[in-house]
Amino acid sequence: MSIEERWFRRVTEDFLVLRRMVLVYRPLMKTHQQLLNKYRALSEAEKEVLKPAISSMEKQMEEMARMIAGEAGRRYLAYNGLVEVLGVGGRSSALEALVEVFTYAEWSSWRRVRNYFGLWDRDGKTHYHKTKARNALETLTLSIKGYRINGRDIEEVLKTRKAGIIAQA
């Protein structure tokens, strides 16, 4: 059986390297969140057992995020400019989320980008399904704007990112 080429996305080596690195970071983040949830559920005496594990996970996450950001800075010229425009230089989770958003979408038209990240106008019939790309964009928006974000905040961060790519091109 032969599958036509149009059904596959053509990717570069840069994309594959960064996706592999991001796929290492995500389980670290998930395990860290699980440990934090368990930590909150324990009594004060039992919390002392989890403190070293949580701090170790945070160090690993920080180191991996810095590696991802460094690799993205070498492979994509627009990345370092976007870090400065968005003001996320010191936050490792934001740097990692920016790499993830950076590698996901093809930036040919604004309508396609909005649809890719699930930023369409809601009506009663639309059912929203979160994708990994949307989760990465929300993580980036949370690290920039803080909590209590809405769709307009997410779209504003995405527009800033798109403007940075066009400026670098």
Secondary structure, DSSP 8 states (H G I E B T S, - for coil): ----GGGS----HHHHHHHHHHHHHHHHHHHHHHHHHHHHHS-HHHHHHHHHHHHHHHHHHHHHHHHHHHHHHHH-HHHHHHHHHHT-TT-HHHHHHHHHHHHH---S-HHHHHHHTT-----TT------HHHHHHHHHHHHHH-SS--HHHHHHHHHHHHHHHHHH-
